[in-house]
Amino acid sequence: MFTLQEVIRPSADLRNHYNEISRQCREDNEAVLITVNGRGDTVSLSYEEYKRMKARIELLEILAEADEDVKYGRVAPMKDTFDDLRSLLKEDKGWSTKLYEQTQQML
């Protein structure tokens, strides 16, 4: 698991040293915590790190939902699920024909 390095900077640095903070985020892959009156206020990340973090959170939310589904018995056998998908794909003769064929090959 990757741990993002953190650096604490006062809010005045954001105004006076923006380019340096931006470089820290992008090149050093650091999260810069901006403080106001000595207390945490905001965090600056590179755009790429923001996208990675957001994707991880979305995946964790999906996995938590799936875990809850299993816990409460909201599951179905895989064969039934694929049969349902095939039926839906057969109804839609357009773009999904290729997808249907691929699911046939999987089983």
C-alpha positions in Angstrom: 0.0 0.0 0.0 1.3 3.4 -0.9 1.5 6.1 1.7 1.4 9.7 0.5 4.1 11.9 2.1 2.7 15.0 3.8 4.2 18.5 4.2 2.7 21.3 6.3 2.8 24.8 5.0 1.2 28.0 6.2 -1.5 29.7 4.0 0.9 32.6 3.2 3.1 30.1 1.4 0.3 29.3 -1.0 0.1 32.9 -2.1 3.9 33.6 -2.0 5.3 30.2 -3.1 2.6 28.7 -5.3 5.0 27.4 -7.9 7.1 25.6 -5.3 4.0 24.0 -3.7 2.7 22.9 -7.1 6.1 21.3 -7.9 6.1 19.5 -4.5 2.7 18.1 -5.3 3.5 17.0 -8.9 7.2 16.0 -8.8 7.7 14.9 -5.2 4.3 13.3 -5.0 3.5 15.0 -1.7 0.3 16.2 -0.2 0.7 19.8 1.1 -1.4 20.6 4.1 -2.2 24.3 4.2 -2.7 25.7 7.7 -4.5 28.9 8.8 -3.6 30.2 12.3 -1.7 26.9 12.9 -4.7 24.7 12.1 -5.3 22.4 9.1 -7.4 24.1 6.5 -6.9 22.5 3.0 -4.8 20.0 1.2 -3.2 20.3 -2.1 -2.5 17.3 -4.3 -1.3 16.8 -7.9 -4.1 16.2 -10.3 -2.8 12.7 -11.0 -2.8 11.8 -7.3 -6.3 13.2 -6.9 -7.6 11.0 -9.7 -5.8 7.9 -8.2 -7.2 8.6 -4.8 -10.7 9.2 -6.1 -10.5 5.9 -8.1 -9.4 4.0 -4.9 -12.3 5.4 -2.9 -14.8 4.5 -5.6 -13.5 1.0 -5.8 -13.6 0.6 -2.0 -17.3 1.8 -2.0 -18.1 -0.8 -4.7 -16.4 -3.5 -2.7 -18.2 -2.5 0.5 -21.5 -2.7 -1.3 -20.6 -6.2 -2.6 -19.5 -7.3 0.8 -22.8 -6.1 2.2 -24.7 -8.0 -0.5 -22.9 -11.2 0.4 -23.5 -10.6 4.1 -27.3 -10.2 3.6 -27.6 -13.0 1.0 -28.3 -10.7 -2.0 -26.4 -12.9 -4.3 -27.2 -15.3 -7.2 -25.3 -18.1 -8.8 -22.9 -16.9 -11.6 -24.7 -19.1 -14.2 -28.0 -17.4 -13.5 -26.4 -14.0 -13.7 -24.8 -14.7 -17.1 -28.0 -16.2 -18.3 -29.9 -13.0 -17.4 -27.2 -10.9 -19.2 -27.4 -13.1 -22.3 -31.2 -12.6 -22.3 -30.9 -8.9 -22.1 -28.2 -8.8 -24.8 -30.3 -10.9 -27.1 -33.2 -8.4 -26.8 -30.8 -5.6 -27.9 -29.7 -6.5 -31.4 -27.6 -3.3 -31.9 -24.2 -2.6 -30.3 -24.4 -5.4 -27.8 -24.2 -8.2 -30.3 -20.5 -8.3 -30.0 -20.7 -8.2 -26.2 -23.1 -11.1 -26.3 -20.8 -13.2 -28.4 -17.9 -12.5 -26.0 -20.0 -13.6 -23.0 -20.8 -16.8 -24.9 -17.1 -17.5 -25.3 -16.4 -16.9 -21.6 -18.6 -19.9 -20.6 
